[in-house]
Amino acid sequence: MAILALTTDLADMRERLGRIVVASSKAGDPVTAEDLGVAGALTVLMKDAIRWLLQLINLIKIPFFGKQGGGKPLNLSIPLS
């Protein structure tokens, strides 16, 4: 979730997901998602999960308000293409 909060675009998300250490070799060296060639697949999964979550929020009409609960609802229209 930290990657999702810190990322600026899909390319940045892919880079960050690629740096995740998923294992270590027999020699003790870290093995990253990019080393395994799965950073792109992780990015697609995360993008689809975000899209599904935003659709769910819009479906059940969860109100998100700015200014500590008061004011107008926040606009959650986020382009994911």
Buried (B, 14 or more C-beta within 10 A) or exposed (E): EEBEEEBEEBEEBBBBBBEBEEEEEEEEEEEBBBBEEBBEEBBEEBBEEBEEEBEEEEEEEEEEEEEEEEEEEEEEEEEEE
